[in-house]
Amino acid sequence: MEIEVEAYSRFSMRVLTLIMKFDQAMDHFDFMVWNGIRDQSDVDDEAVNFLRRFNPLGIRGYLTHLKLMTTVRGR
């Protein structure tokens, strides 16, 4: 899948970079699980750890986006 994304702030770029790094890490974990190097529970632990850290970041990213769109639209 190919997606084009525009980042309007430094914070947005940092969030996108974080998501891309997480996706790469999950690709590596998938490879290790497929080849029997790691167990699926290791992947689950890493995903839960990421989501625990990402939730506040995602909320902040959404609120920043909302503020930007409100400012752009002049409301």
Predicted model as a PDB file, atoms N, CA, C, CB and O in Angstrom, pLDDT in the B-factor column:
MODEL        1                                                                  
ATOM      1  N   MET A   1       0.834  -1.153   0.000  1.00 74.00           N  
ATOM      2  CA  MET A   1       0.000   0.000   0.000  1.00 74.00           C  
ATOM      3  C   MET A   1       0.892   1.234   0.000  1.00 74.00           C  
ATOM      4  CB  MET A   1      -0.956  -0.012   1.199  1.00 74.00           C  
ATOM      5  O   MET A   1       1.901   1.289   0.704  1.00 74.00           O  
ATOM      6  N   GLU A   2       0.515   2.196  -0.781  1.00 81.00           N  
ATOM      7  CA  GLU A   2       1.267   3.444  -0.830  1.00 81.00           C  
ATOM      8  C   GLU A   2       0.329   4.587  -0.470  1.00 81.00           C  
ATOM      9  CB  GLU A   2       1.908   3.667  -2.237  1.00 81.00           C  
ATOM     10  O   GLU A   2      -0.758   4.721  -1.032  1.00 81.00           O  
ATOM     11  N   ILE A   3       0.770   5.405   0.476  1.00 78.00           N  
ATOM     12  CA  ILE A   3      -0.055   6.511   0.958  1.00 78.00           C  
ATOM     13  C   ILE A   3       0.786   7.777   0.933  1.00 78.00           C  
ATOM     14  CB  ILE A   3      -0.606   6.229   2.395  1.00 78.00           C  
ATOM     15  O   ILE A   3       1.948   7.769   1.338  1.00 78.00           O  
ATOM     16  N   GLU A   4       0.193   8.866   0.456  1.00 84.00           N  
ATOM     17  CA  GLU A   4       0.855  10.161   0.512  1.00 84.00           C  
ATOM     18  C   GLU A   4       0.312  10.931   1.703  1.00 84.00           C  
ATOM     19  CB  GLU A   4       0.652  10.957  -0.808  1.00 84.00           C  
ATOM     20  O   GLU A   4      -0.900  11.005   1.903  1.00 84.00           O  
ATOM     21  N   VAL A   5       1.213  11.506   2.493  1.00 79.00           N  
ATOM     22  CA  VAL A   5       0.824  12.232   3.693  1.00 79.00           C  
ATOM     23  C   VAL A   5       1.549  13.569   3.699  1.00 79.00           C  
ATOM     24  CB  VAL A   5       1.144  11.413   4.983  1.00 79.00           C  
ATOM     25  O   VAL A   5       2.723  13.660   3.339  1.00 79.00           O  
ATOM     26  N   GLU A   6       0.828  14.602   4.113  1.00 80.00           N  
ATOM     27  CA  GLU A   6       1.440  15.919   4.268  1.00 80.00           C  
ATOM     28  C   GLU A   6       1.492  16.253   5.751  1.00 80.00           C  
ATOM     29  CB  GLU A   6       0.652  17.010   3.476  1.00 80.00           C  
ATOM     30  O   GLU A   6       0.491  16.133   6.459  1.00 80.00           O  
ATOM     31  N   ALA A   7       2.647  16.668   6.212  1.00 79.00           N  
ATOM     32  CA  ALA A   7       2.811  17.067   7.609  1.00 79.00           C  
ATOM     33  C   ALA A   7       2.959  18.582   7.656  1.00 79.00           C  
ATOM     34  CB  ALA A   7       4.047  16.359   8.265  1.00 79.00           C  
ATOM     35  O   ALA A   7       3.799  19.162   6.969  1.00 79.00           O  
ATOM     36  N   TYR A   8       2.132  19.206   8.475  1.00 79.00           N  
ATOM     37  CA  TYR A   8       2.130  20.665   8.548  1.00 79.00           C  
ATOM     38  C   TYR A   8       2.894  21.216   9.743  1.00 79.00           C  
ATOM     39  CB  TYR A   8       0.723  21.161   8.594  1.00 79.00           C  
ATOM     40  O   TYR A   8       3.001  22.432   9.905  1.00 79.00           O  
ATOM     41  N   SER A   9       3.413  20.351  10.561  1.00 79.00           N  
ATOM     42  CA  SER A   9       4.176  20.830  11.712  1.00 79.00           C  
ATOM     43  C   SER A   9       5.292  19.832  12.020  1.00 79.00           C  
ATOM     44  CB  SER A   9       3.251  21.031  12.954  1.00 79.00           C  
ATOM     45  O   SER A   9       5.276  18.689  11.561  1.00 79.00           O  
ATOM     46  N   ARG A  10       6.241  20.290  12.795  1.00 84.00           N  
ATOM     47  CA  ARG A  10       7.336  19.428  13.218  1.00 84.00           C  
ATOM     48  C   ARG A  10       6.815  18.269  14.071  1.00 84.00           C  
ATOM     49  CB  ARG A  10       8.382  20.239  14.000  1.00 84.00           C  
ATOM     50  O   ARG A  10       7.308  17.145  13.974  1.00 84.00           O  
ATOM     51  N   PHE A  11       5.818  18.556  14.901  1.00 79.00           N  
ATOM     52  CA  PHE A  11       5.217  17.524  15.733  1.00 79.00           C  
ATOM     53  C   PHE A  11       4.576  16.441  14.869  1.00 79.00           C  
ATOM     54  CB  PHE A  11       4.177  18.137  16.678  1.00 79.00           C  
ATOM     55  O   PHE A  11       4.731  15.252  15.148  1.00 79.00           O  
ATOM     56  N   SER A  12       3.859  16.845  13.824  1.00 79.00           N  
ATOM     57  CA  SER A  12       3.228  15.870  12.924  1.00 79.00           C  
ATOM     58  C   SER A  12       4.270  14.976  12.266  1.00 79.00           C  
ATOM     59  CB  SER A  12       2.401  16.588  11.848  1.00 79.00           C  
ATOM     60  O   SER A  12       4.066  13.771  12.121  1.00 79.00           O  
ATOM     61  N   MET A  13       5.376  15.568  11.875  1.00 85.00           N  
ATOM     62  CA  MET A  13       6.449  14.785  11.256  1.00 85.00           C  
ATOM     63  C   MET A  13       7.023  13.784  12.246  1.00 85.00           C  
ATOM     64  CB  MET A  13       7.560  15.707  10.733  1.00 85.00           C  
ATOM     65  O   MET A  13       7.327  12.651  11.873  1.00 85.00           O  
ATOM     66  N   ARG A  14       7.175  14.184  13.495  1.00 83.00           N  
ATOM     67  CA  ARG A  14       7.674  13.272  14.526  1.00 83.00           C  
ATOM     68  C   ARG A  14       6.708  12.114  14.750  1.00 83.00           C  
ATOM     69  CB  ARG A  14       7.904  14.026  15.840  1.00 83.00           C  
ATOM     70  O   ARG A  14       7.136  10.974  14.925  1.00 83.00           O  
ATOM     71  N   VAL A  15       5.410  12.400  14.746  1.00 80.00           N  
ATOM     72  CA  VAL A  15       4.412  11.344  14.927  1.00 80.00           C  
ATOM     73  C   VAL A  15       4.474  10.365  13.755  1.00 80.00           C  
ATOM     74  CB  VAL A  15       2.987  11.949  15.056  1.00 80.00           C  
ATOM     75  O   VAL A  15       4.451   9.152  13.959  1.00 80.00           O  
ATOM     76  N   LEU A  16       4.553  10.884  12.535  1.00 83.00           N  
ATOM     77  CA  LEU A  16       4.637  10.017  11.359  1.00 83.00           C  
ATOM     78  C   LEU A  16       5.894   9.158  11.383  1.00 83.00           C  
ATOM     79  CB  LEU A  16       4.605  10.852  10.085  1.00 83.00           C  
ATOM     80  O   LEU A  16       5.853   7.982  11.021  1.00 83.00           O  
ATOM     81  N   THR A  17       7.001   9.738  11.804  1.00 86.00           N  
ATOM     82  CA  THR A  17       8.254   8.988  11.906  1.00 86.00           C  
ATOM     83  C   THR A  17       8.131   7.876  12.935  1.00 86.00           C  
ATOM     84  CB  THR A  17       9.417   9.922  12.272  1.00 86.00           C  
ATOM     85  O   THR A  17       8.609   6.764  12.713  1.00 86.00           O  
ATOM     86  N   LEU A  18       7.496   8.171  14.053  1.00 82.00           N  
ATOM     87  CA  LEU A  18       7.284   7.171  15.093  1.00 82.00           C  
ATOM     88  C   LEU A  18       6.454   6.002  14.567  1.00 82.00           C  
ATOM     89  CB  LEU A  18       6.597   7.802  16.307  1.00 82.00           C  
ATOM     90  O   LEU A  18       6.783   4.841  14.813  1.00 82.00           O  
ATOM     91  N   ILE A  19       5.394   6.307  13.853  1.00 81.00           N  
ATOM     92  CA  ILE A  19       4.539   5.252  13.308  1.00 81.00           C  
ATOM     93  C   ILE A  19       5.303   4.414  12.290  1.00 81.00           C  
ATOM     94  CB  ILE A  19       3.282   5.855  12.662  1.00 81.00           C  
ATOM     95  O   ILE A  19       5.150   3.193  12.259  1.00 81.00           O  
ATOM     96  N   MET A  20       6.120   5.050  11.459  1.00 84.00           N  
ATOM     97  CA  MET A  20       6.907   4.297  10.474  1.00 84.00           C  
ATOM     98  C   MET A  20       7.919   3.383  11.156  1.00 84.00           C  
ATOM     99  CB  MET A  20       7.632   5.258   9.520  1.00 84.00           C  
ATOM    100  O   MET A  20       8.118   2.249  10.721  1.00 84.00           O  
ATOM    101  N   LYS A  21       8.559   3.865  12.218  1.00 86.00           N  
ATOM    102  CA  LYS A  21       9.522   3.035  12.945  1.00 86.00           C  
ATOM    103  C   LYS A  21       8.831   1.853  13.616  1.00 86.00           C  
ATOM    104  CB  LYS A  21      10.266   3.872  13.993  1.00 86.00           C  
ATOM    105  O   LYS A  21       9.366   0.744  13.629  1.00 86.00           O  
ATOM    106  N   PHE A  22       7.647   2.087  14.172  1.00 84.00           N  
ATOM    107  CA  PHE A  22       6.886   0.998  14.775  1.00 84.00           C  
ATOM    108  C   PHE A  22       6.526  -0.041  13.715  1.00 84.00           C  
ATOM    109  CB  PHE A  22       5.612   1.538  15.460  1.00 84.00           C  
ATOM    110  O   PHE A  22       6.619  -1.243  13.965  1.00 84.00           O  
ATOM    111  N   ASP A  23       6.118   0.414  12.544  1.00 85.00           N  
ATOM    112  CA  ASP A  23       5.771  -0.505  11.461  1.00 85.00           C  
ATOM    113  C   ASP A  23       6.981  -1.347  11.053  1.00 85.00           C  
ATOM    114  CB  ASP A  23       5.233   0.275  10.248  1.00 85.00           C  
ATOM    115  O   ASP A  23       6.846  -2.548  10.817  1.00 85.00           O  
ATOM    116  N   GLN A  24       8.151  -0.732  10.969  1.00 88.00           N  
ATOM    117  CA  GLN A  24       9.376  -1.475  10.639  1.00 88.00           C  
ATOM    118  C   GLN A  24       9.700  -2.497  11.722  1.00 88.00           C  
ATOM    119  CB  GLN A  24      10.563  -0.510  10.456  1.00 88.00           C  
ATOM    120  O   GLN A  24      10.089  -3.625  11.418  1.00 88.00           O  
ATOM    121  N   ALA A  25       9.541  -2.105  12.990  1.00 86.00           N  
ATOM    122  CA  ALA A  25       9.809  -3.040  14.090  1.00 86.00           C  
ATOM    123  C   ALA A  25       8.862  -4.232  14.025  1.00 86.00           C  
ATOM    124  CB  ALA A  25       9.673  -2.330  15.453  1.00 86.00           C  
ATOM    125  O   ALA A  25       9.277  -5.369  14.250  1.00 86.00           O  
ATOM    126  N   MET A  26       7.595  -3.980  13.718  1.00 84.00           N  
ATOM    127  CA  MET A  26       6.629  -5.079  13.618  1.00 84.00           C  
ATOM    128  C   MET A  26       6.958  -5.990  12.430  1.00 84.00           C  
ATOM    129  CB  MET A  26       5.196  -4.522  13.482  1.00 84.00           C  
ATOM    130  O   MET A  26       6.739  -7.200  12.503  1.00 84.00           O  
ATOM    131  N   ASP A  27       7.475  -5.426  11.348  1.00 88.00           N  
ATOM    132  CA  ASP A  27       7.925  -6.260  10.218  1.00 88.00           C  
ATOM    133  C   ASP A  27       9.038  -7.203  10.658  1.00 88.00           C  
ATOM    134  CB  ASP A  27       8.414  -5.376   9.044  1.00 88.00           C  
ATOM    135  O   ASP A  27       9.041  -8.382  10.302  1.00 88.00           O  
ATOM    136  N   HIS A  28       9.979  -6.678  11.432  1.00 89.00           N  
ATOM    137  CA  HIS A  28      11.084  -7.506  11.932  1.00 89.00           C  
ATOM    138  C   HIS A  28      10.567  -8.592  12.872  1.00 89.00           C  
ATOM    139  CB  HIS A  28      12.128  -6.634  12.656  1.00 89.00           C  
ATOM    140  O   HIS A  28      11.006  -9.740  12.800  1.00 89.00           O  
ATOM    141  N   PHE A  29       9.634  -8.230  13.753  1.00 85.00           N  
ATOM    142  CA  PHE A  29       9.047  -9.220  14.649  1.00 85.00           C  
ATOM    143  C   PHE A  29       8.303 -10.300  13.874  1.00 85.00           C  
ATOM    144  CB  PHE A  29       8.106  -8.544  15.637  1.00 85.00           C  
ATOM    145  O   PHE A  29       8.403 -11.482  14.204  1.00 85.00           O  
ATOM    146  N   ASP A  30       7.554  -9.899  12.842  1.00 85.00           N  
ATOM    147  CA  ASP A  30       6.843 -10.893  12.020  1.00 85.00           C  
ATOM    148  C   ASP A  30       7.826 -11.889  11.419  1.00 85.00           C  
ATOM    149  CB  ASP A  30       6.036 -10.200  10.897  1.00 85.00           C  
ATOM    150  O   ASP A  30       7.570 -13.093  11.410  1.00 85.00           O  
ATOM    151  N   PHE A  31       8.949 -11.387  10.918  1.00 89.00           N  
ATOM    152  CA  PHE A  31       9.977 -12.255  10.343  1.00 89.00           C  
ATOM    153  C   PHE A  31      10.503 -13.235  11.391  1.00 89.00           C  
ATOM    154  CB  PHE A  31      11.135 -11.415   9.771  1.00 89.00           C  
ATOM    155  O   PHE A  31      10.649 -14.428  11.122  1.00 89.00           O  
ATOM    156  N   MET A  32      10.790 -12.710  12.602  1.00 88.00           N  
ATOM    157  CA  MET A  32      11.338 -13.564  13.652  1.00 88.00           C  
ATOM    158  C   MET A  32      10.326 -14.608  14.130  1.00 88.00           C  
ATOM    159  CB  MET A  32      11.797 -12.712  14.827  1.00 88.00           C  
ATOM    160  O   MET A  32      10.699 -15.745  14.418  1.00 88.00           O  
ATOM    161  N   VAL A  33       9.051 -14.228  14.216  1.00 86.00           N  
ATOM    162  CA  VAL A  33       8.025 -15.183  14.626  1.00 86.00           C  
ATOM    163  C   VAL A  33       7.860 -16.242  13.538  1.00 86.00           C  
ATOM    164  CB  VAL A  33       6.673 -14.462  14.906  1.00 86.00           C  
ATOM    165  O   VAL A  33       7.768 -17.432  13.839  1.00 86.00           O  
ATOM    166  N   TRP A  34       7.821 -15.821  12.291  1.00 87.00           N  
ATOM    167  CA  TRP A  34       7.654 -16.752  11.161  1.00 87.00           C  
ATOM    168  C   TRP A  34       8.775 -17.789  11.132  1.00 87.00           C  
ATOM    169  CB  TRP A  34       7.619 -15.980   9.827  1.00 87.00           C  
ATOM    170  O   TRP A  34       8.544 -18.955  10.811  1.00 87.00           O  
ATOM    171  N   ASN A  35       9.983 -17.356  11.466  1.00 90.00           N  
ATOM    172  CA  ASN A  35      11.141 -18.246  11.434  1.00 90.00           C  
ATOM    173  C   ASN A  35      11.425 -18.918  12.769  1.00 90.00           C  
ATOM    174  CB  ASN A  35      12.350 -17.482  11.000  1.00 90.00           C  
ATOM    175  O   ASN A  35      12.442 -19.597  12.910  1.00 90.00           O  
ATOM    176  N   GLY A  36      10.549 -18.744  13.746  1.00 88.00           N  
ATOM    177  CA  GLY A  36      10.685 -19.420  15.027  1.00 88.00           C  
ATOM    178  C   GLY A  36      11.756 -18.847  15.937  1.00 88.00           C  
ATOM    179  O   GLY A  36      12.152 -19.502  16.901  1.00 88.00           O  
ATOM    180  N   ILE A  37      12.235 -17.645  15.658  1.00 89.00           N  
ATOM    181  CA  ILE A  37      13.272 -17.021  16.478  1.00 89.00           C  
ATOM    182  C   ILE A  37      12.653 -16.421  17.744  1.00 89.00           C  
ATOM    183  CB  ILE A  37      14.022 -15.930  15.672  1.00 89.00           C  
ATOM    184  O   ILE A  37      13.229 -16.514  18.828  1.00 89.00           O  
ATOM    185  N   ARG A  38      11.480 -15.808  17.598  1.00 86.00           N  
ATOM    186  CA  ARG A  38      10.762 -15.199  18.722  1.00 86.00           C  
ATOM    187  C   ARG A  38       9.372 -15.790  18.803  1.00 86.00           C  
ATOM    188  CB  ARG A  38      10.690 -13.657  18.577  1.00 86.00           C  
ATOM    189  O   ARG A  38       8.891 -16.405  17.852  1.00 86.00           O  
ATOM    190  N   ASP A  39       8.731 -15.600  19.941  1.00 87.00           N  
ATOM    191  CA  ASP A  39       7.383 -16.096  20.171  1.00 87.00           C  
ATOM    192  C   ASP A  39       6.371 -14.975  19.928  1.00 87.00           C  
ATOM    193  CB  ASP A  39       7.245 -16.657  21.607  1.00 87.00           C  
ATOM    194  O   ASP A  39       6.705 -13.796  20.050  1.00 87.00           O  
ATOM    195  N   GLN A  40       5.160 -15.335  19.590  1.00 85.00           N  
ATOM    196  CA  GLN A  40       4.121 -14.328  19.344  1.00 85.00           C  
ATOM    197  C   GLN A  40       3.856 -13.477  20.579  1.00 85.00           C  
ATOM    198  CB  GLN A  40       2.828 -15.003  18.896  1.00 85.00           C  
ATOM    199  O   GLN A  40       3.482 -12.311  20.451  1.00 85.00           O  
ATOM    200  N   SER A  41       4.040 -14.034  21.764  1.00 87.00           N  
ATOM    201  CA  SER A  41       3.810 -13.256  22.990  1.00 87.00           C  
ATOM    202  C   SER A  41       4.797 -12.083  23.093  1.00 87.00           C  
ATOM    203  CB  SER A  41       3.938 -14.167  24.235  1.00 87.00           C  
ATOM    204  O   SER A  41       4.465 -11.047  23.669  1.00 87.00           O  
ATOM    205  N   ASP A  42       6.012 -12.242  22.536  1.00 83.00           N  
ATOM    206  CA  ASP A  42       6.975 -11.132  22.517  1.00 83.00           C  
ATOM    207  C   ASP A  42       6.445  -9.983  21.665  1.00 83.00           C  
ATOM    208  CB  ASP A  42       8.346 -11.606  21.979  1.00 83.00           C  
ATOM    209  O   ASP A  42       6.565  -8.815  22.035  1.00 83.00           O  
ATOM    210  N   VAL A  43       5.865 -10.324  20.534  1.00 82.00           N  
ATOM    211  CA  VAL A  43       5.302  -9.312  19.644  1.00 82.00           C  
ATOM    212  C   VAL A  43       4.128  -8.621  20.344  1.00 82.00           C  
ATOM    213  CB  VAL A  43       4.845  -9.948  18.294  1.00 82.00           C  
ATOM    214  O   VAL A  43       4.001  -7.397  20.293  1.00 82.00           O  
ATOM    215  N   ASP A  44       3.279  -9.406  20.991  1.00 85.00           N  
ATOM    216  CA  ASP A  44       2.136  -8.837  21.693  1.00 85.00           C  
ATOM    217  C   ASP A  44       2.589  -7.873  22.787  1.00 85.00           C  
ATOM    218  CB  ASP A  44       1.274  -9.949  22.293  1.00 85.00           C  
ATOM    219  O   ASP A  44       2.005  -6.803  22.958  1.00 85.00           O  
ATOM    220  N   ASP A  45       3.630  -8.254  23.525  1.00 87.00           N  
ATOM    221  CA  ASP A  45       4.157  -7.386  24.584  1.00 87.00           C  
ATOM    222  C   ASP A  45       4.666  -6.066  24.006  1.00 87.00           C  
ATOM    223  CB  ASP A  45       5.288  -8.098  25.350  1.00 87.00           C  
ATOM    224  O   ASP A  45       4.410  -5.003  24.572  1.00 87.00           O  
ATOM    225  N   GLU A  46       5.377  -6.126  22.895  1.00 83.00           N  
ATOM    226  CA  GLU A  46       5.894  -4.906  22.266  1.00 83.00           C  
ATOM    227  C   GLU A  46       4.764  -4.029  21.739  1.00 83.00           C  
ATOM    228  CB  GLU A  46       6.851  -5.261  21.126  1.00 83.00           C  
ATOM    229  O   GLU A  46       4.821  -2.805  21.859  1.00 83.00           O  
ATOM    230  N   ALA A  47       3.739  -4.645  21.157  1.00 82.00           N  
ATOM    231  CA  ALA A  47       2.612  -3.868  20.639  1.00 82.00           C  
ATOM    232  C   ALA A  47       1.865  -3.174  21.777  1.00 82.00           C  
ATOM    233  CB  ALA A  47       1.651  -4.776  19.847  1.00 82.00           C  
ATOM    234  O   ALA A  47       1.485  -2.010  21.647  1.00 82.00           O  
ATOM    235  N   VAL A  48       1.654  -3.866  22.874  1.00 84.00           N  
ATOM    236  CA  VAL A  48       0.978  -3.268  24.029  1.00 84.00           C  
ATOM    237  C   VAL A  48       1.817  -2.129  24.596  1.00 84.00           C  
ATOM    238  CB  VAL A  48       0.708  -4.333  25.120  1.00 84.00           C  
ATOM    239  O   VAL A  48       1.277  -1.082  24.954  1.00 84.00           O  
ATOM    240  N   ASN A  49       3.126  -2.319  24.682  1.00 83.00           N  
ATOM    241  CA  ASN A  49       4.025  -1.280  25.175  1.00 83.00           C  
ATOM    242  C   ASN A  49       3.942  -0.040  24.285  1.00 83.00           C  
ATOM    243  CB  ASN A  49       5.475  -1.802  25.237  1.00 83.00           C  
ATOM    244  O   ASN A  49       3.861   1.083  24.782  1.00 83.00           O  
ATOM    245  N   PHE A  50       3.964  -0.251  22.967  1.00 81.00           N  
ATOM    246  CA  PHE A  50       3.875   0.872  22.032  1.00 81.00           C  
ATOM    247  C   PHE A  50       2.542   1.594  22.183  1.00 81.00           C  
ATOM    248  CB  PHE A  50       4.053   0.385  20.582  1.00 81.00           C  
ATOM    249  O   PHE A  50       2.507   2.823  22.251  1.00 81.00           O  
ATOM    250  N   LEU A  51       1.454   0.850  22.237  1.00 79.00           N  
ATOM    251  CA  LEU A  51       0.134   1.475  22.329  1.00 79.00           C  
ATOM    252  C   LEU A  51      -0.028   2.251  23.623  1.00 79.00           C  
ATOM    253  CB  LEU A  51      -0.957   0.423  22.219  1.00 79.00           C  
ATOM    254  O   LEU A  51      -0.679   3.296  23.643  1.00 79.00           O  
ATOM    255  N   ARG A  52       0.551   1.755  24.696  1.00 80.00           N  
ATOM    256  CA  ARG A  52       0.495   2.468  25.972  1.00 80.00           C  
ATOM    257  C   ARG A  52       1.199   3.820  25.859  1.00 80.00           C  
ATOM    258  CB  ARG A  52       1.135   1.622  27.096  1.00 80.00           C  
ATOM    259  O   ARG A  52       0.736   4.813  26.420  1.00 80.00           O  
ATOM    260  N   ARG A  53       2.302   3.857  25.145  1.00 78.00           N  
ATOM    261  CA  ARG A  53       3.037   5.106  24.972  1.00 78.00           C  
ATOM    262  C   ARG A  53       2.404   5.992  23.900  1.00 78.00           C  
ATOM    263  CB  ARG A  53       4.489   4.814  24.614  1.00 78.00           C  
ATOM    264  O   ARG A  53       2.468   7.218  23.986  1.00 78.00           O  
ATOM    265  N   PHE A  54       1.800   5.375  22.901  1.00 75.00           N  
ATOM    266  CA  PHE A  54       1.286   6.133  21.769  1.00 75.00           C  
ATOM    267  C   PHE A  54      -0.044   6.813  22.065  1.00 75.00           C  
ATOM    268  CB  PHE A  54       1.135   5.230  20.581  1.00 75.00           C  
ATOM    269  O   PHE A  54      -0.341   7.852  21.477  1.00 75.00           O  
ATOM    270  N   ASN A  55      -0.845   6.258  22.955  1.00 78.00           N  
ATOM    271  CA  ASN A  55      -2.178   6.807  23.206  1.00 78.00           C  
ATOM    272  C   ASN A  55      -2.143   8.302  23.549  1.00 78.00           C  
ATOM    273  CB  ASN A  55      -2.845   6.039  24.336  1.00 78.00           C  
ATOM    274  O   ASN A  55      -2.864   9.073  22.916  1.00 78.00           O  
ATOM    275  N   PRO A  56      -1.336   8.746  24.522  1.00 79.00           N  
ATOM    276  CA  PRO A  56      -1.289  10.190  24.792  1.00 79.00           C  
ATOM    277  C   PRO A  56      -0.760  10.981  23.593  1.00 79.00           C  
ATOM    278  CB  PRO A  56      -0.415  10.466  26.016  1.00 79.00           C  
ATOM    279  O   PRO A  56      -1.204  12.101  23.342  1.00 79.00           O  
ATOM    280  N   LEU A  57       0.178  10.405  22.863  1.00 73.00           N  
ATOM    281  CA  LEU A  57       0.733  11.067  21.689  1.00 73.00           C  
ATOM    282  C   LEU A  57      -0.331  11.208  20.608  1.00 73.00           C  
ATOM    283  CB  LEU A  57       1.943  10.289  21.151  1.00 73.00           C  
ATOM    284  O   LEU A  57      -0.423  12.248  19.955  1.00 73.00           O  
ATOM    285  N   GLY A  58      -1.128  10.171  20.421  1.00 73.00           N  
ATOM    286  CA  GLY A  58      -2.195  10.214  19.425  1.00 73.00           C  
ATOM    287  C   GLY A  58      -3.240  11.264  19.764  1.00 73.00           C  
ATOM    288  O   GLY A  58      -3.730  11.965  18.879  1.00 73.00           O  
ATOM    289  N   ILE A  59      -3.581  11.374  21.039  1.00 77.00           N  
ATOM    290  CA  ILE A  59      -4.549  12.386  21.466  1.00 77.00           C  
ATOM    291  C   ILE A  59      -3.990  13.777  21.226  1.00 77.00           C  
ATOM    292  CB  ILE A  59      -4.915  12.206  22.953  1.00 77.00           C  
ATOM    293  O   ILE A  59      -4.697  14.654  20.730  1.00 77.00           O  
ATOM    294  N   ARG A  60      -2.718  13.987  21.576  1.00 75.00           N  
ATOM    295  CA  ARG A  60      -2.098  15.295  21.353  1.00 75.00           C  
ATOM    296  C   ARG A  60      -2.034  15.609  19.861  1.00 75.00           C  
ATOM    297  CB  ARG A  60      -0.685  15.337  21.968  1.00 75.00           C  
ATOM    298  O   ARG A  60      -2.286  16.742  19.449  1.00 75.00           O  
ATOM    299  N   GLY A  61      -1.695  14.598  19.048  1.00 73.00           N  
ATOM    300  CA  GLY A  61      -1.642  14.797  17.597  1.00 73.00           C  
ATOM    301  C   GLY A  61      -3.000  15.188  17.040  1.00 73.00           C  
ATOM    302  O   GLY A  61      -3.097  16.076  16.193  1.00 73.00           O  
ATOM    303  N   TYR A  62      -4.051  14.524  17.514  1.00 73.00           N  
ATOM    304  CA  TYR A  62      -5.401  14.853  17.051  1.00 73.00           C  
ATOM    305  C   TYR A  62      -5.782  16.271  17.443  1.00 73.00           C  
ATOM    306  CB  TYR A  62      -6.419  13.863  17.619  1.00 73.00           C  
ATOM    307  O   TYR A  62      -6.322  17.012  16.621  1.00 73.00           O  
ATOM    308  N   LEU A  63      -5.511  16.663  18.681  1.00 78.00           N  
ATOM    309  CA  LEU A  63      -5.862  18.001  19.136  1.00 78.00           C  
ATOM    310  C   LEU A  63      -5.066  19.068  18.393  1.00 78.00           C  
ATOM    311  CB  LEU A  63      -5.629  18.126  20.634  1.00 78.00           C  
ATOM    312  O   LEU A  63      -5.600  20.135  18.090  1.00 78.00           O  
ATOM    313  N   THR A  64      -3.800  18.795  18.095  1.00 77.00           N  
ATOM    314  CA  THR A  64      -2.988  19.724  17.309  1.00 77.00           C  
ATOM    315  C   THR A  64      -3.565  19.874  15.914  1.00 77.00           C  
ATOM    316  CB  THR A  64      -1.528  19.244  17.233  1.00 77.00           C  
ATOM    317  O   THR A  64      -3.660  20.986  15.395  1.00 77.00           O  
ATOM    318  N   HIS A  65      -3.954  18.758  15.302  1.00 71.00           N  
ATOM    319  CA  HIS A  65      -4.568  18.792  13.975  1.00 71.00           C  
ATOM    320  C   HIS A  65      -5.872  19.586  14.007  1.00 71.00           C  
ATOM    321  CB  HIS A  65      -4.825  17.363  13.462  1.00 71.00           C  
ATOM    322  O   HIS A  65      -6.130  20.401  13.121  1.00 71.00           O  
ATOM    323  N   LEU A  66      -6.687  19.347  15.022  1.00 75.00           N  
ATOM    324  CA  LEU A  66      -7.957  20.040  15.158  1.00 75.00           C  
ATOM    325  C   LEU A  66      -7.750  21.545  15.290  1.00 75.00           C  
ATOM    326  CB  LEU A  66      -8.724  19.505  16.363  1.00 75.00           C  
ATOM    327  O   LEU A  66      -8.467  22.333  14.673  1.00 75.00           O  
ATOM    328  N   LYS A  67      -6.759  21.943  16.103  1.00 80.00           N  
ATOM    329  CA  LYS A  67      -6.452  23.363  16.281  1.00 80.00           C  
ATOM    330  C   LYS A  67      -5.986  23.978  14.964  1.00 80.00           C  
ATOM    331  CB  LYS A  67      -5.374  23.554  17.370  1.00 80.00           C  
ATOM    332  O   LYS A  67      -6.386  25.091  14.623  1.00 80.00           O  
ATOM    333  N   LEU A  68      -5.143  23.259  14.221  1.00 76.00           N  
ATOM    334  CA  LEU A  68      -4.652  23.752  12.931  1.00 76.00           C  
ATOM    335  C   LEU A  68      -5.811  23.940  11.956  1.00 76.00           C  
ATOM    336  CB  LEU A  68      -3.607  22.780  12.338  1.00 76.00           C  
ATOM    337  O   LEU A  68      -5.912  24.984  11.313  1.00 76.00           O  
ATOM    338  N   MET A  69      -6.678  22.951  11.842  1.00 75.00           N  
ATOM    339  CA  MET A  69      -7.793  23.034  10.902  1.00 75.00           C  
ATOM    340  C   MET A  69      -8.767  24.142  11.287  1.00 75.00           C  
ATOM    341  CB  MET A  69      -8.526  21.699  10.833  1.00 75.00           C  
ATOM    342  O   MET A  69      -9.309  24.826  10.419  1.00 75.00           O  
ATOM    343  N   THR A  70      -8.988  24.318  12.583  1.00 78.00           N  
ATOM    344  CA  THR A  70      -9.858  25.391  13.046  1.00 78.00           C  
ATOM    345  C   THR A  70      -9.261  26.756  12.706  1.00 78.00           C  
ATOM    346  CB  THR A  70     -10.093  25.274  14.558  1.00 78.00           C  
ATOM    347  O   THR A  70      -9.981  27.671  12.305  1.00 78.00           O  
ATOM    348  N   THR A  71      -7.948  26.888  12.866  1.00 79.00           N  
ATOM    349  CA  THR A  71      -7.270  28.135  12.544  1.00 79.00           C  
ATOM    350  C   THR A  71      -7.307  28.405  11.043  1.00 79.00           C  
ATOM    351  CB  THR A  71      -5.824  28.097  13.039  1.00 79.00           C  
ATOM    352  O   THR A  71      -7.559  29.534  10.622  1.00 79.00           O  
ATOM    353  N   VAL A  72      -7.059  27.382  10.240  1.00 74.00           N  
ATOM    354  CA  VAL A  72      -7.043  27.529   8.780  1.00 74.00           C  
ATOM    355  C   VAL A  72      -8.434  27.940   8.272  1.00 74.00           C  
ATOM    356  CB  VAL A  72      -6.588  26.203   8.102  1.00 74.00           C  
ATOM    357  O   VAL A  72      -8.553  28.777   7.377  1.00 74.00           O  
ATOM    358  N   ARG A  73      -9.465  27.351   8.845  1.00 73.00           N  
ATOM    359  CA  ARG A  73     -10.838  27.643   8.403  1.00 73.00           C  
ATOM    360  C   ARG A  73     -11.369  28.940   8.982  1.00 73.00           C  
ATOM    361  CB  ARG A  73     -11.763  26.507   8.786  1.00 73.00           C  
ATOM    362  O   ARG A  73     -12.430  29.413   8.575  1.00 73.00           O  
ATOM    363  N   GLY A  74     -10.637  29.525   9.935  1.00 70.00           N  
ATOM    364  CA  GLY A  74     -11.026  30.813  10.497  1.00 70.00           C  
ATOM    365  C   GLY A  74     -12.178  30.764  11.473  1.00 70.00           C  
ATOM    366  O   GLY A  74     -12.901  31.749  11.620  1.00 70.00           O  
ATOM    367  N   ARG A  75     -12.367  29.640  12.145  1.00 56.00           N  
ATOM    368  CA  ARG A  75     -13.465  29.531  13.121  1.00 56.00           C  
ATOM    369  C   ARG A  75     -12.971  29.698  14.510  1.00 56.00           C  
ATOM    370  CB  ARG A  75     -14.172  28.208  13.000  1.00 56.00           C  
ATOM    371  O   ARG A  75     -13.756  29.636  15.456  1.00 56.00           O  
TER     372      ARG A  75                                                      
ENDMDL                                                                          
END                                                                             
